[in-house]
Amino acid sequence: MDHYEELVSKLKFDEKGLIPAIVQDYVTHEVLTLAYMNAESLGITLAEKRTCFFSRSRQCLWRKGETSGNVQEVVSVTADCDGDALVVQVKKAGPACHTGAESCFFNELYENEEVKPFALAGLMDVIAGRKTEPKEGSYTTYLFNKGKDKILKKVGEECTEVLIGGAKGDKEETVYEIGDLIYHVMVLMVEMGISLEEVTRELAKRHVIDKKVKQERMQ
């Protein structure tokens, strides 16, 4: 515990003995929540490698997930340049928000459409919306109406188109067909209730395993 106390002593807590902790998903980098820690809860977090915060409303310590089961395994804790704020990267076992949302930050106040970058998550939301709120004339809605067999057929067709483009060595065509394939795979994901986060975590898990294997081979 001496090591933790040394780390804590370098931080700047406010007049109430608290420091803000921004909790971030270590895979997606999505900001999950903003909570507060005091020296004791930070020490517990570092020792147990699971987030523990100080509740300002209840004036007591609380371990994330102690009632909901949505625990957060700590990957890293980083202090800012002034030592008065923390970023805690975690591997979460469930929604971070008490509302059931994956992140507490879901009430959008403003977004500049002119500089808004394209994101797969945004496309996924649009696709999901075409399933929950069908739109006449929408190809995506058409696929959902036809069902999983049709969607699977399209995924297979697009796989073939990618192979053809790749075999010809036509980069532009292959990029175009990969775009089609990704889109149809995402439609399948929505149809089957598979999230981008689940796939991302699966890839991250493989990366960790691959990294361990390489390290073992070097020993």
Residue pairs with C-beta under 8 A, 6 or more apart in sequence:
1 43
1 47
4 42
4 43
4 46
4 47
5 43
7 46
8 39
8 42
8 43
10 79
10 83
11 19
11 42
11 79
11 83
11 84
11 86
12 19
12 82
12 83
12 84
13 19
13 38
13 39
13 84
14 84
16 56
17 38
17 39
18 36
18 37
18 38
18 54
18 56
19 36
19 37
19 38
19 42
19 84
19 85
19 86
20 34
20 35
20 36
20 85
20 86
21 34
21 35
21 36
21 37
21 42
21 51
21 53
21 85
21 86
21 87
21 88
22 31
22 33
22 34
22 85
22 86
22 87
22 88
23 31
23 32
23 33
23 34
23 35
23 51
23 72
23 88
23 90
23 96
24 30
24 31
24 32
24 87
24 88
24 89
24 90
25 32
25 89
25 90
25 91
25 92
25 197
26 75
26 76
26 89
26 90
26 91
27 91
27 197
27 200
27 201
27 204
28 196
28 197
28 200
30 102
30 103
31 103
31 105
32 72
32 90
32 92
32 96
32 97
32 102
32 103
32 104
32 105
33 96
33 97
33 103
33 104
33 105
34 104
35 51
35 53
36 53
36 54
36 56
37 45
37 52
37 53
37 54
37 86
38 54
40 54
40 61
41 52
41 53
41 54
41 61
42 52
42 77
42 86
44 52
44 61
44 63
45 51
45 52
45 74
45 77
45 88
46 74
46 77
48 63
49 73
49 74
50 63
50 64
50 65
50 71
50 72
50 73
50 74
51 63
51 64
51 71
51 72
51 74
51 88
51 90
52 61
52 62
52 63
52 64
53 61
53 62
53 63
53 64
54 60
54 61
54 62
55 61
55 62
63 71
64 70
64 71
64 72
65 71
65 72
65 93
65 94
68 94
68 98
69 93
69 94
70 92
70 93
70 94
70 95
70 96
71 92
71 93
71 94
72 88
72 90
72 91
72 92
72 93
72 96
73 90
73 91
73 92
73 93
74 88
74 89
74 90
75 89
75 90
75 91
76 88
76 89
77 86
77 87
77 88
77 89
78 86
78 87
78 88
78 89
79 85
79 86
80 86
80 87
95 101
95 102
96 102
96 103
96 104
97 103
97 104
97 106
102 197
120 182
120 186
120 196
121 196
123 183
123 186
124 186
124 189
124 190
124 195
124 196
126 140
127 140
127 183
127 186
127 187
127 190
128 190
130 138
130 140
130 141
130 144
131 140
131 141
131 144
131 190
131 191
134 141
134 144
134 145
135 141
140 187
143 150
143 151
143 154
143 184
143 187
144 151
144 187
144 190
144 191
148 188
148 191
148 192
151 184
151 187
151 188
151 191
152 188
154 184
154 187
155 181
155 184
155 185
155 188
158 177
158 180
158 181
158 184
159 181
161 177
161 180
161 181
162 174
162 177
162 178
162 181
164 177
165 173
165 174
165 176
165 177
166 174
188 194
189 195
189 196
189 199
